[in-house]
Structure formats: structure tokens, C-alpha cells
Amino acid sequence: MSETQFKSEIAKRLKSVRQQKGLSLDATSKLTGVSKAMLGQIEREESNPTISTLWKIASGLETSFSAFFATQPSLQESAMTFPDDLKMQVKTLFPFQSDTGIEVFEITLNDFHQQDSTPHEHGVVEHIHVIEGELALKCGEEWHQLLSGDRYRFFADQNHAYKASSESVVFHCIISYPHK
């Protein structure tokens, strides 16, 4: 996905979700912890959100992460590299579906990259399955070392982080949202 297409998809989705919920930029800022100015820049396609910022927005608006960029099948076909984070690629294997309450990603971290994540909404559970390489997974304050083939499940409503303990790591991240 090109940077222009990335900005456009996220801008459209943010504005759509915000308007569906009847929220102003100010109210959205309070829910997400992202400044009103930054939200406005994202909606006007003047700025790319970081992965962390996009997670804050998704969590605050109680929507899925993939809802911002996996809206068309053509955008799901290849791994997406966020413009601000060239050491991480995210491929949507299964975008969020309300009937299952899950979304599935294949994530690749390169060059011993660490990706920190803020807490998701209460009740969100992540299931991690390492496909190749070694992954250090932090849940709260505790680190867990996972090797190829290892799996780990945790409640994602706490700070957590993923770090490539090898040059590159590929893992599946299955995110389960609470049913409303």
C-alpha cells in the first residue's frame, strides 16, 4: 500500500467511525488519548499515525485495528509497512468480523526491532504463535521468550511489547475482542 493510499484509508475510516458514534474531535481525543490536533491532521491526510497511535485510536473508539486499513480485499493481499516504522510489516490474514469477534495478523519484525503497545480495551485477548525466529513478548512487566512453534495467550488490556530476539521474527497475532 502506498503512503498516499495508507493516509487516505485511515483518514476515511477514522472520520467514518467518529461520525457514526456522533463524536467531535475533542470527544475523540478524550476517548483515545490522541491530541485533537493529531486526529485532525490524520483526518485531513496531513499526517500518518504511528502504529501505537493507531492502536490508541482503535482502542479508544472500541473498534478493531484492521478496520483502519483492511477494508478492501486488494489491501489485504500483501504485508503493509507503516510509513513511520520500516522494521515492522503487518499482513492481515483475517480482518475483523463481528460474528467471530477476532482478527488475525501475520507480523514480521526485523533488525531486533521492539514494538510497544498500549493497553487495548478491557476483555481483549491476544494469542501469539511464533512461525519463525525468536520473539520476546512482554505482558505487563514480565518478559516471555518464545521460539519457533511456541504459543502464548494473554489479556491485552495491559501494556505489552513484542521484540525480535533474532534478526527477524514472524508470528501470528490473533486478537479476540469481547462480544458486545
MDTraj code that builds the backbone (N, CA, C; nanometers):
import mdtraj as md
import numpy as np

residues = "MET SER GLU THR GLN PHE LYS SER GLU ILE ALA LYS ARG LEU LYS SER VAL ARG GLN GLN LYS GLY LEU SER LEU ASP ALA THR SER LYS LEU THR GLY VAL SER LYS ALA MET LEU GLY GLN ILE GLU ARG GLU GLU SER ASN PRO THR ILE SER THR LEU TRP LYS ILE ALA SER GLY LEU GLU THR SER PHE SER ALA PHE PHE ALA THR GLN PRO SER LEU GLN GLU SER ALA MET THR PHE PRO ASP ASP LEU LYS MET GLN VAL LYS THR LEU PHE PRO PHE GLN SER ASP THR GLY ILE GLU VAL PHE GLU ILE THR LEU ASN ASP PHE HIS GLN GLN ASP SER THR PRO HIS GLU HIS GLY VAL VAL GLU HIS ILE HIS VAL ILE GLU GLY GLU LEU ALA LEU LYS CYS GLY GLU GLU TRP HIS GLN LEU LEU SER GLY ASP ARG TYR ARG PHE PHE ALA ASP GLN ASN HIS ALA TYR LYS ALA SER SER GLU SER VAL VAL PHE HIS CYS ILE ILE SER TYR PRO HIS LYS".split()
xyz = np.array([
    [0.0851, -0.1169, 0.0000],
    [0.0000, 0.0000, 0.0000],
    [0.0896, 0.1232, 0.0000],
    [0.0603, 0.2165, -0.0865],
    [0.1402, 0.3383, -0.0923],
    [0.1098, 0.4261, 0.0294],
    [0.1990, 0.5201, 0.0566],
    [0.1794, 0.6100, 0.1701],
    [0.0526, 0.6935, 0.1506],
    [0.0261, 0.7357, 0.0288],
    [-0.0936, 0.8145, -0.0005],
    [-0.2192, 0.7320, 0.0241],
    [-0.2185, 0.6076, -0.0220],
    [-0.3328, 0.5188, -0.0032],
    [-0.3528, 0.4888, 0.1459],
    [-0.2413, 0.4692, 0.2169],
    [-0.2434, 0.4438, 0.3619],
    [-0.3118, 0.5610, 0.4332],
    [-0.2665, 0.6827, 0.4058],
    [-0.3250, 0.8024, 0.4681],
    [-0.4741, 0.8124, 0.4385],
    [-0.5094, 0.7899, 0.3133],
    [-0.6475, 0.8034, 0.2703],
    [-0.7384, 0.7023, 0.3398],
    [-0.6971, 0.5763, 0.3446],
    [-0.7776, 0.4723, 0.4087],
    [-0.7998, 0.5024, 0.5562],
    [-0.6940, 0.5370, 0.6257],
    [-0.7050, 0.5630, 0.7687],
    [-0.7887, 0.6884, 0.7933],
    [-0.7687, 0.7917, 0.7130],
    [-0.8462, 0.9155, 0.7284],
    [-0.9956, 0.8897, 0.7107],
    [-1.0314, 0.8164, 0.6056],
    [-1.1724, 0.7871, 0.5790],
    [-1.2347, 0.7071, 0.6924],
    [-1.1618, 0.6066, 0.7383],
    [-1.2158, 0.5193, 0.8429],
    [-1.2295, 0.5942, 0.9757],
    [-1.1300, 0.6737, 1.0112],
    [-1.1362, 0.7496, 1.1355],
    [-1.2571, 0.8431, 1.1346],
    [-1.2716, 0.9166, 1.0275],
    [-1.3833, 1.0116, 1.0177],
    [-1.5173, 0.9381, 1.0219],
    [-1.5262, 0.8267, 0.9518],
    [-1.6494, 0.7480, 0.9479],
    [-1.6871, 0.6949, 1.0863],
    [-1.5932, 0.6350, 1.1566],
    [-1.6207, 0.5805, 1.2900],
    [-1.6580, 0.6925, 1.3853],
    [-1.5828, 0.7996, 1.3803],
    [-1.6091, 0.9135, 1.4692],
    [-1.7498, 0.9684, 1.4464],
    [-1.7879, 0.9847, 1.3194],
    [-1.9194, 1.0398, 1.2873],
    [-2.0322, 0.9419, 1.3228],
    [-2.0091, 0.8118, 1.3003],
    [-2.1095, 0.7108, 1.3365],
    [-2.1388, 0.7142, 1.4861],
    [-2.0374, 0.7443, 1.5649],
    [-2.0536, 0.7494, 1.7099],
    [-2.0964, 0.8880, 1.7581],
    [-2.1094, 0.9836, 1.6642],
    [-2.1527, 1.1180, 1.6983],
    [-2.0509, 1.1931, 1.7833],
    [-1.9224, 1.1702, 1.7556],
    [-1.8155, 1.2300, 1.8360],
    [-1.7485, 1.3467, 1.7650],
    [-1.7187, 1.4497, 1.8407],
    [-1.6371, 1.5601, 1.7901],
    [-1.4909, 1.5160, 1.7976],
    [-1.4031, 1.5950, 1.7384],
    [-1.2596, 1.5658, 1.7508],
    [-1.2171, 1.5743, 1.8972],
    [-1.2728, 1.6710, 1.9695],
    [-1.2391, 1.6877, 2.1107],
    [-1.2802, 1.5639, 2.1914],
    [-1.4016, 1.5152, 2.1709],
    [-1.4504, 1.3964, 2.2423],
    [-1.3677, 1.2736, 2.2037],
    [-1.3315, 1.2635, 2.0766],
    [-1.2491, 1.1517, 2.0299],
    [-1.1118, 1.1570, 2.0954],
    [-1.0582, 1.2763, 2.1094],
    [-0.9290, 1.2945, 2.1747],
    [-0.9337, 1.2440, 2.3191],
    [-1.0410, 1.2769, 2.3892],
    [-1.0545, 1.2342, 2.5289],
    [-1.0651, 1.0825, 2.5402],
    [-1.1340, 1.0192, 2.4452],
    [-1.1509, 0.8735, 2.4482],
    [-1.0230, 0.7980, 2.4119],
    [-0.9444, 0.8561, 2.3214],
    [-0.8292, 0.7843, 2.2673],
    [-0.6951, 0.8217, 2.3294],
    [-0.6886, 0.9402, 2.3896],
    [-0.5604, 0.9874, 2.4411],
    [-0.4703, 1.0429, 2.3309],
    [-0.5264, 1.0633, 2.2122],
    [-0.4540, 1.1216, 2.0991],
    [-0.5020, 1.2660, 2.0863],
    [-0.4104, 1.3595, 2.0689],
    [-0.4475, 1.5010, 2.0664],
    [-0.5467, 1.5322, 1.9544],
    [-0.6288, 1.6316, 1.9805],
    [-0.7260, 1.6793, 1.8825],
    [-0.6544, 1.7236, 1.7548],
    [-0.5408, 1.7905, 1.7688],
    [-0.4636, 1.8366, 1.6529],
    [-0.4174, 1.7181, 1.5679],
    [-0.3667, 1.6134, 1.6333],
    [-0.3192, 1.4965, 1.5588],
    [-0.4351, 1.4260, 1.4890],
    [-0.5475, 1.4117, 1.5572],
    [-0.6646, 1.3486, 1.4949],
    [-0.7082, 1.4279, 1.3717],
    [-0.7092, 1.5610, 1.3821],
    [-0.7447, 1.6458, 1.2679],
    [-0.6474, 1.6292, 1.1523],
    [-0.5181, 1.6225, 1.1837],
    [-0.4166, 1.6028, 1.0792],
    [-0.4342, 1.4680, 1.0102],
    [-0.4681, 1.3648, 1.0868],
    [-0.4905, 1.2321, 1.0282],
    [-0.6118, 1.2371, 0.9361],
    [-0.7211, 1.2975, 0.9822],
    [-0.8424, 1.3056, 0.9002],
    [-0.8214, 1.3875, 0.7732],
    [-0.7358, 1.4872, 0.7790],
    [-0.7085, 1.5713, 0.6606],
    [-0.5969, 1.5128, 0.5742],
    [-0.5489, 1.3949, 0.6118],
    [-0.4420, 1.3248, 0.5388],
    [-0.3117, 1.4035, 0.5383],
    [-0.2885, 1.4797, 0.6448],
    [-0.1654, 1.5568, 0.6577],
    [-0.0598, 1.4810, 0.7377],
    [-0.1005, 1.3744, 0.8051],
    [-0.0090, 1.3012, 0.8909],
    [-0.0419, 1.1530, 0.8898],
    [0.0615, 1.0707, 0.8993],
    [0.0442, 0.9266, 0.9164],
    [0.0495, 0.8950, 1.0648],
    [-0.0475, 0.8189, 1.1166],
    [-0.0363, 0.7798, 1.2566],
    [0.0694, 0.6703, 1.2722],
    [0.1358, 0.6702, 1.3863],
    [0.2263, 0.5594, 1.4160],
    [0.1405, 0.4372, 1.4474],
    [0.2026, 0.3216, 1.4539],
    [0.1295, 0.2000, 1.4907],
    [0.0686, 0.2184, 1.6292],
    [0.1458, 0.2727, 1.7208],
    [0.0995, 0.2942, 1.8574],
    [-0.0204, 0.3893, 1.8599],
    [-0.0143, 0.4964, 1.7831],
    [-0.1247, 0.5924, 1.7777],
    [-0.2495, 0.5270, 1.7195],
    [-0.2323, 0.4458, 1.6163],
    [-0.3476, 0.3797, 1.5555],
    [-0.4129, 0.2830, 1.6541],
    [-0.3303, 0.2122, 1.7334],
    [-0.3863, 0.1234, 1.8364],
    [-0.4633, 0.2044, 1.9403],
    [-0.4112, 0.3197, 1.9805],
    [-0.4818, 0.4047, 2.0779],
    [-0.6175, 0.4478, 2.0222],
    [-0.6186, 0.4860, 1.8960],
    [-0.7427, 0.5289, 1.8325],
    [-0.8417, 0.4128, 1.8273],
    [-0.7955, 0.2970, 1.7808],
    [-0.8831, 0.1793, 1.7711],
    [-0.9384, 0.1409, 1.9081],
    [-0.8519, 0.1383, 2.0093],
    [-0.8965, 0.1011, 2.1444],
    [-0.9947, 0.2036, 2.2000],
    [-0.9627, 0.3308, 2.1868],
    [-1.0496, 0.4358, 2.2396],
    [-1.1857, 0.4397, 2.1732],
    [-1.1895, 0.4074, 2.0453],
    [-1.3160, 0.4070, 1.9718],
    [-1.3834, 0.2703, 1.9744],
    [-1.3204, 0.1764, 2.0452],
    [-1.3720, 0.0399, 2.0579],
    [-1.4011, -0.0220, 1.9221],
    [-1.3004, -0.0139, 1.8356],
    [-1.3095, -0.0755, 1.7042],
    [-1.1828, -0.1566, 1.6819],
    [-1.1808, -0.2354, 1.5775],
    [-1.0653, -0.3210, 1.5511],
    [-0.9521, -0.2437, 1.4842],
    [-0.8319, -0.2923, 1.5018],
    [-0.7133, -0.2339, 1.4398],
    [-0.7213, -0.2463, 1.2877],
    [-0.7598, -0.3651, 1.2396],
    [-0.7639, -0.3878, 1.0945],
    [-0.8711, -0.3039, 1.0249],
    [-0.9676, -0.2537, 1.1000],
    [-1.0743, -0.1725, 1.0394],
    [-1.0204, -0.0478, 0.9712],
    [-0.8994, -0.0066, 1.0084],
    [-0.8432, 0.1159, 0.9523],
    [-0.7709, 0.0956, 0.8196],
    [-0.7321, -0.0271, 0.7889],
    [-0.6563, -0.0448, 0.6646],
    [-0.6887, -0.1729, 0.5895],
    [-0.7705, -0.2600, 0.6427],
    [-0.8027, -0.3856, 0.5742],
    [-0.9474, -0.3825, 0.5262],
    [-0.9872, -0.2707, 0.4708],
    [-1.1259, -0.2525, 0.4302],
    [-1.1552, -0.3037, 0.2898],
    [-1.0513, -0.3272, 0.2115],
    [-1.0693, -0.3777, 0.0760],
    [-0.9813, -0.5008, 0.0582],
    [-1.0336, -0.6071, -0.0068],
    [-0.9521, -0.7276, -0.0256],
    [-0.8169, -0.6991, -0.0908],
    [-0.8098, -0.6047, -0.1827],
    [-0.6837, -0.5745, -0.2503],
    [-0.5786, -0.5204, -0.1535],
    [-0.6221, -0.4595, -0.0417],
    [-0.5279, -0.4043, 0.0552],
    [-0.4786, -0.5099, 0.1534],
    [-0.5404, -0.6286, 0.1520],
    [-0.5030, -0.7340, 0.2443],
    [-0.4035, -0.8323, 0.1820],
    [-0.3775, -0.8206, 0.0520],
    [-0.3017, -0.9223, -0.0185],
    [-0.1539, -0.9245, 0.0144],
    [-0.0962, -0.8143, 0.0578],
    [0.0458, -0.8129, 0.0885],
    [0.0691, -0.7468, 0.2233],
    [0.1867, -0.7721, 0.2775],
    [0.2207, -0.7141, 0.4074],
    [0.2305, -0.5628, 0.3941],
    [0.1799, -0.4939, 0.4945],
    [0.1826, -0.3489, 0.4956],
    [0.2947, -0.3020, 0.5874],
    [0.3726, -0.2095, 0.5383],
    [0.4756, -0.1465, 0.6196],
    [0.4254, -0.0077, 0.6551],
    [0.4213, 0.0223, 0.7846],
    [0.3778, 0.1553, 0.8265],
    [0.4873, 0.2545, 0.7890],
    [0.4501, 0.3687, 0.7331],
    [0.5499, 0.4667, 0.6894],
    [0.6480, 0.5102, 0.7988],
    [0.6039, 0.5083, 0.9236],
    [0.6911, 0.5517, 1.0331],
    [0.7739, 0.4380, 1.0927],
    [0.7506, 0.3147, 1.0495],
    [0.8139, 0.2001, 1.1128],
    [0.8502, 0.0953, 1.0081],
    [0.9643, 0.1145, 0.9442],
    [1.0045, 0.0274, 0.8337],
    [1.0529, -0.1097, 0.8791],
    [1.0698, -0.1298, 1.0095],
    [1.1187, -0.2584, 1.0606],
    [1.0056, -0.3521, 1.1003],
    [0.8824, -0.3124, 1.0730],
    [0.7668, -0.3953, 1.1071],
    [0.6722, -0.4022, 0.9882],
    [0.6322, -0.5226, 0.9519],
    [0.5322, -0.5415, 0.8471],
    [0.4135, -0.6157, 0.9079],
    [0.2940, -0.5751, 0.8667],
    [0.1714, -0.6358, 0.9153],
    [0.0904, -0.6819, 0.7948],
    [0.0580, -0.8102, 0.7942],
    [-0.0286, -0.8641, 0.6894],
    [-0.1572, -0.9101, 0.7568],
    [-0.2694, -0.8637, 0.7082],
    [-0.3979, -0.9049, 0.7624],
    [-0.4361, -1.0381, 0.6997],
    [-0.4400, -1.1424, 0.7830],
    [-0.4806, -1.2738, 0.7331],
    [-0.6324, -1.2868, 0.7347],
    [-0.6944, -1.2387, 0.8425],
    [-0.8394, -1.2349, 0.8546],
    [-0.8766, -1.1009, 0.9177],
    [-0.9407, -1.0109, 0.8431],
    [-0.9832, -0.8839, 0.9042],
    [-1.0928, -0.9121, 1.0063],
    [-1.1174, -0.8162, 1.0917],
    [-1.2190, -0.8309, 1.1954],
    [-1.3551, -0.8628, 1.1348],
    [-1.4215, -0.9596, 1.1957],
    [-1.5591, -0.9944, 1.1605],
    [-1.6397, -0.9975, 1.2893],
    [-1.7523, -0.9294, 1.2902],
    [-1.8303, -0.9195, 1.4136],
    [-1.8868, -1.0537, 1.4579],
    [-1.9100, -1.1475, 1.3648],
    [-1.9663, -1.2769, 1.4046],
    [-1.8669, -1.3631, 1.4815],
    [-1.7372, -1.3426, 1.4583],
    [-1.6359, -1.4209, 1.5298],
    [-1.5697, -1.3410, 1.6414],
    [-1.5663, -1.2087, 1.6254],
    [-1.5013, -1.1233, 1.7246],
    [-1.3502, -1.1310, 1.7217],
    [-1.2934, -1.1807, 1.6097],
    [-1.1475, -1.1901, 1.6009],
    [-1.0951, -1.1262, 1.4726],
    [-0.9653, -1.0966, 1.4763],
    [-0.8900, -1.0586, 1.3573],
    [-0.7540, -1.1251, 1.3714],
    [-0.6915, -1.1580, 1.2579],
    [-0.5656, -1.2315, 1.2596],
    [-0.4639, -1.1603, 1.1710],
    [-0.3442, -1.1394, 1.2272],
    [-0.2355, -1.0750, 1.1547],
    [-0.1133, -1.1649, 1.1505],
    [-0.0353, -1.1512, 1.0452],
    [0.0995, -1.2071, 1.0420],
    [0.1928, -1.0875, 1.0535],
    [0.2741, -1.0869, 1.1585],
    [0.3616, -0.9736, 1.1860],
    [0.5065, -1.0167, 1.1708],
    [0.5841, -0.9344, 1.1040],
    [0.7273, -0.9571, 1.0894],
    [0.8003, -0.8397, 1.1512],
    [0.8926, -0.8698, 1.2410],
    [0.9803, -0.7689, 1.3000],
    [1.1212, -0.7979, 1.2522],
    [1.1915, -0.6971, 1.2041],
    [1.3276, -0.7118, 1.1529],
    [1.4268, -0.6318, 1.2361],
    [1.5528, -0.6697, 1.2268],
    [1.6635, -0.5963, 1.2899],
    [1.6455, -0.5787, 1.4411],
    [1.6013, -0.6847, 1.5085],
    [1.5850, -0.6847, 1.6546],
    [1.4898, -0.5749, 1.7017],
    [1.3952, -0.5401, 1.6174],
    [1.3003, -0.4315, 1.6461],
    [1.2106, -0.4652, 1.7646],
    [1.1775, -0.3626, 1.8436],
    [1.0802, -0.3759, 1.9517],
    [0.9619, -0.2867, 1.9218],
    [0.8422, -0.3422, 1.9353],
    [0.7186, -0.2683, 1.9147],
    [0.6405, -0.2679, 2.0457],
    [0.6217, -0.1499, 2.1037],
    [0.5472, -0.1362, 2.2287],
    [0.4007, -0.1091, 2.1974],
    [0.3130, -0.1628, 2.2813],
    [0.1705, -0.1439, 2.2616],
    [0.1054, -0.0994, 2.3920],
    [0.0201, -0.0013, 2.3814],
    [-0.0563, 0.0441, 2.4978],
    [-0.1719, -0.0536, 2.5205],
    [-0.2330, -0.0503, 2.6375],
    [-0.3434, -0.1422, 2.6650],
    [-0.4597, -0.1245, 2.5676],
    [-0.5183, -0.2370, 2.5312],
    [-0.6395, -0.2356, 2.4492],
    [-0.7595, -0.2321, 2.5435],
    [-0.8781, -0.2283, 2.4869],
    [-0.9981, -0.2220, 2.5703],
    [-1.0071, -0.3462, 2.6589],
    [-1.0740, -0.3324, 2.7716],
    [-1.0897, -0.4420, 2.8674],
    [-1.1541, -0.5630, 2.7989],
    [-1.0978, -0.6795, 2.8216],
    [-1.1524, -0.8028, 2.7657],
    [-1.0872, -0.8488, 2.6371],
    [-0.9989, -0.7674, 2.5779],
    [-0.9299, -0.8079, 2.4556],
    [-0.8212, -0.9091, 2.4924],
    [-0.8169, -1.0199, 2.4182],
    [-0.7185, -1.1250, 2.4412],
    [-0.6367, -1.1425, 2.3138],
    [-0.5049, -1.1527, 2.3285],
    [-0.4182, -1.1801, 2.2145],
    [-0.3616, -1.3209, 2.2276],
    [-0.3571, -1.3897, 2.1146],
    [-0.2965, -1.5222, 2.1046],
    [-0.1797, -1.5076, 2.0075],
    [-0.0606, -1.5408, 2.0519],
    [0.0603, -1.5263, 1.9706],
    [0.1113, -1.6652, 1.9349],
    [0.1468, -1.6854, 1.8080],
    [0.2060, -1.8115, 1.7616],
    [0.3277, -1.7757, 1.6768],
    [0.4460, -1.8135, 1.7234],
    [0.5695, -1.7813, 1.6516],
    [0.5874, -1.8794, 1.5359],
    [0.6006, -1.8252, 1.4162],
    [0.6167, -1.9062, 1.2948],
    [0.7648, -1.9330, 1.2687],
    [0.8476, -1.8286, 1.2763],
    [0.9925, -1.8475, 1.2606],
    [1.0673, -1.7389, 1.3359],
    [1.1844, -1.7756, 1.3853],
    [1.2650, -1.6818, 1.4624],
    [1.2336, -1.6908, 1.6105],
    [1.2809, -1.5906, 1.6842],
    [1.2612, -1.5857, 1.8291],
    [1.1971, -1.4529, 1.8665],
    [1.0981, -1.4605, 1.9549],
    [1.0220, -1.3431, 1.9962],
    [1.0268, -1.3285, 2.1473],
    [1.0586, -1.2079, 2.1926],
    [1.0436, -1.1741, 2.3342],
    [0.9104, -1.1008, 2.3439],
    [0.8228, -1.1469, 2.4326],
    [0.6901, -1.0903, 2.4498],
    [0.6777, -1.0394, 2.5926],
    [0.6449, -0.9111, 2.6051],
    [0.6292, -0.8508, 2.7375],
    [0.4813, -0.8300, 2.7653],
    [0.4360, -0.8812, 2.8793],
    [0.2980, -0.8623, 2.9242],
    [0.3059, -0.7980, 3.0613],
    [0.2579, -0.6756, 3.0719],
    [0.2749, -0.6025, 3.1972],
    [0.4225, -0.5740, 3.2164],
    [0.4818, -0.6283, 3.3206],
    [0.6250, -0.6096, 3.3478],
    [0.7065, -0.7358, 3.3223],
    [0.6420, -0.8431, 3.2800],
    [0.7090, -0.9724, 3.2651],
    [0.7379, -1.0055, 3.1186],
    [0.8630, -1.0456, 3.0906],
    [0.9039, -1.0862, 2.9563],
    [0.8966, -1.2382, 2.9438],
    [0.8541, -1.2856, 2.8256],
    [0.8469, -1.4283, 2.7951],
    [0.9241, -1.4507, 2.6656],
    [1.0102, -1.5500, 2.6643],
    [1.0893, -1.5813, 2.5448],
    [1.0190, -1.6936, 2.4685],
    [0.9835, -1.6670, 2.3420],
    [0.9128, -1.7654, 2.2601],
    [0.9976, -1.8018, 2.1393],
    [1.0053, -1.9321, 2.1118],
    [1.0793, -1.9842, 1.9975],
    [0.9813, -2.0271, 1.8888],
    [1.0329, -2.0562, 1.7720],
    [0.9502, -2.1017, 1.6611],
    [0.8617, -2.2180, 1.7070],
    [0.7328, -2.2074, 1.6822],
    [0.6370, -2.3095, 1.7227],
    [0.5699, -2.2816, 1.8561],
    [0.6276, -2.1930, 1.9372],
    [0.5692, -2.1612, 2.0678],
    [0.4449, -2.0742, 2.0529],
    [0.3567, -2.0866, 2.1535],
    [0.2332, -2.0088, 2.1567],
    [0.2184, -1.9465, 2.2949],
    [0.1475, -1.8328, 2.2979],
    [0.1238, -1.7658, 2.4257],
    [-0.0064, -1.6871, 2.4149],
    [-0.0852, -1.6870, 2.5212],
    [-0.2129, -1.6161, 2.5268],
    [-0.2083, -1.5200, 2.6450],
    [-0.2577, -1.3970, 2.6242],
    [-0.2585, -1.3007, 2.7339],
    [-0.3697, -1.1980, 2.7157],
    [-0.4098, -1.1389, 2.8281],
    [-0.5066, -1.0299, 2.8245],
    [-0.4324, -0.9044, 2.7810],
    [-0.4818, -0.8401, 2.6758],
    [-0.4114, -0.7276, 2.6149],
    [-0.4560, -0.5926, 2.6699],
    [-0.5293, -0.5934, 2.7808],
    [-0.5705, -0.4669, 2.8415],
    [-0.4657, -0.4194, 2.9427],
    [-0.3401, -0.4447, 2.9066],
    [-0.2235, -0.4023, 2.9839],
    [-0.1141, -0.3632, 2.8843],
    [-0.0145, -0.2890, 2.9293],
    [0.0976, -0.2584, 2.8407],
    [0.1612, -0.3899, 2.7980],
    [0.1991, -0.3975, 2.6720],
    [0.2676, -0.5157, 2.6213],
    [0.3598, -0.4755, 2.5069],
    [0.4550, -0.5637, 2.4771],
    [0.5541, -0.5323, 2.3737],
    [0.5995, -0.6602, 2.3061],
    [0.6449, -0.6447, 2.1830],
    [0.6992, -0.7552, 2.1041],
    [0.8397, -0.7143, 2.0623],
    [0.9351, -0.8058, 2.0757],
    [1.0721, -0.7739, 2.0348],
    [1.1326, -0.8938, 1.9628],
    [1.1913, -0.8662, 1.8470],
    [1.2617, -0.9717, 1.7736],
    [1.3891, -1.0043, 1.8509],
    [1.3979, -1.1265, 1.9018],
    [1.5194, -1.1703, 1.9724],
    [1.6189, -1.2284, 1.8741],
    [1.5766, -1.2467, 1.7509],
    [1.6634, -1.2896, 1.6418],
    [1.6595, -1.1786, 1.5366],
    [1.7411, -1.1897, 1.4357],
    [1.7470, -1.0869, 1.3303],
    [1.6074, -1.0547, 1.2759],
    [1.5250, -1.1585, 1.2644],
    [1.3893, -1.1428, 1.2133],
    [1.2997, -1.2437, 1.2842],
    [1.1767, -1.2057, 1.3085],
    [1.0790, -1.2977, 1.3659],
    [0.9464, -1.2779, 1.2943],
    [0.8785, -1.3890, 1.2684],
    [0.7460, -1.3866, 1.2065],
    [0.6517, -1.4566, 1.3037],
    [0.5420, -1.3893, 1.3350],
    [0.4445, -1.4517, 1.4247],
    [0.3031, -1.4136, 1.3852],
    [0.2106, -1.5003, 1.4230],
    [0.0701, -1.4708, 1.4034],
    [0.0155, -1.4122, 1.5324],
    [-0.0648, -1.3102, 1.5177],
    [-0.1288, -1.2445, 1.6313],
    [-0.2793, -1.2532, 1.6082],
    [-0.3459, -1.3333, 1.6909],
    [-0.4909, -1.3484, 1.6829],
    [-0.5493, -1.2636, 1.7951],
    [-0.6281, -1.1654, 1.7587],
    [-0.6850, -1.0742, 1.8583],
    [-0.8340, -1.1051, 1.8701],
    [-0.8741, -1.1330, 1.9930],
    [-1.0124, -1.1666, 2.0230],
    [-1.0731, -1.0511, 2.1033],
    [-1.1794, -0.9935, 2.0473],
    [-1.2485, -0.8817, 2.1106],
    [-1.3694, -0.9339, 2.1881],
    [-1.4037, -0.8687, 2.2995],
    [-1.5213, -0.9139, 2.3753],
    [-1.6484, -0.8898, 2.2942],
    [-1.7433, -0.9819, 2.3054],
    [-1.8708, -0.9651, 2.2365],
    [-1.9539, -0.8607, 2.3087],
    [-2.0140, -0.7760, 2.2332],
    [-2.0933, -0.6653, 2.2904],
    [-2.2397, -0.7026, 2.2896],
])
top = md.Topology()
chain = top.add_chain()
for i, resn in enumerate(residues, 1):
    res = top.add_residue(resn, chain, resSeq=i)
    for name in ("N", "CA", "C"):
        top.add_atom(name, md.element.get_by_symbol(name[0]), res)
traj = md.Trajectory(xyz[None], top)
